[in-house]
Amino acid sequence: MLSGRFRWFVVALLFVITAINYVDRSAIAFAIHDIEAELGLSPASVGLVLGAFGIGYILTALIGGIVSDRFGAKITLAAAAVVWSLSIGLTGAATGFAMLYAARIALGAAEGPCFPALSRAVDDWLPPHERGTALAGALVAVPLSLAIGAPIVTTLIGWLGWRGMFYVLAFLVIAWLPLWLLLFQDNPLRSRFVTADEAAAIERRGTVPSGSGAEARYGWSVLLTTPTLLANYFAYFVFGYFLFFFMTWLPSYLRKSYGLDLSQVGLVTVLPWLAAAVALVIGGRLSDKTLMRTKSYRRARTYQIAATQAVAALAVIPVAMSGNITVAVAGITVAVAACLAPNAAFYAVVVDVVPRYAATAMGVMTVWFAASGFLAPVITGAILQATGDFRYAFLLMAALALLSVVGLILFHRPDVDRARLEGLGA
């Protein structure tokens, strides 16, 4: 099977589960209007429901990273998939605010370990010069699933109602699971599909294979005080804030601000996510090529993240100030594309700086991401409850992104911190 290139089939498996992951977590944004009407929710309550996912995410993101480093991505992702399938089914069965809220927390808890496990799998299976490309290949599923998922989800709601839509999504997770269990191994050398040539190409470079029970040789202080990692965490929080805002509130924004119906919303939201998919793939490839050409992680990773977050900040300002739908869609498209373009670089920085414990470090970073998953929907709901206006929500995003750019320029120095940690035996 894919002789000599089976590692890219592994990336494809990660792509598929990432796509299902984001369809599942974003589907509620298209159903929330019907849920709001049926269950009698206020804008603030809607914000709480949309933000509940982030609470569960925070609870398990860090634990998921530790588990992935100790026991491997295989069992971590398999267990997570089972639990989140059940939580999606419970979302469809919700009869009130409390049950809906609990189901969303459960979904977040189930999905929390997924991206740390993805980082672990990429570190186990890909050599350094292929990781940006591989991460982009897996993570492009995020915008693609949001683009393709929008019309699919709205069509399912039209056919089956919002409850039936959630039941269909629950089945998709279970359908992926047998492929993962049968075809993936934590250690590529144990896979019957990996040839000797491919094993040499993977080039382990001294990393400890996941599932070996290895423990960290250095304190948590490294993960919690290294300047590059801290700047990366905050920038990833800002990325998450943008992502969760658009993922949860964009359909409502288009409905409330421009009077679009559900089918129109599904079509309009395709453009920003498709643009983001293209930008993410280009960003991953560009980051790897820059690294190979310059041998500088700062040029390959830092500058890309800082530049794209600056563009995202500037793009949402006209959306806030204009009442024109063309300006709004154009600004949102640029912001979403810029926001997602360096997604692979965020992950690559973690693997670059602390490769032996990539999943644990990714777990720490995912806690910041999970916090944004809670705060972006909840703060936006509170703003709408108080003002009835999305303008202030957009301006807040611009301010956060500009603050992140400053932090990246001042503190994000992966070359320096990588060399220092190597000297500590990290």
Salt bridges, closest charged atoms under 4 A:
GLU38 OE2 - ARG163 NH2 2.85
ASP69 OD1 - ARG120 NH1 2.63
GLU111 OE1 - ARG25 NE 2.96
ASP123 OD2 - ARG120 NH2 2.48
ASP123 OD1 - ARG131 NH2 3.02
ASP124 OD1 - ARG120 NH2 3.06
ASP124 OD1 - ARG204 NH2 3.98
GLU130 OE1 - ARG7 NE 2.92
GLU198 OE2 - ARG7 NH1 3.15
GLU203 OE2 - ARG205 NE 2.37
GLU215 OE2 - ARG70 NH1 2.22
ASP288 OD1 - ARG301 NH1 3.55
ASP352 OD2 - ARG301 NE 2.77
ASP389 OD2 - ARG391 NH2 3.67
ASP417 OD1 - ARG420 NH2 3.47
GLU422 OE2 - ARG418 NE 3.57
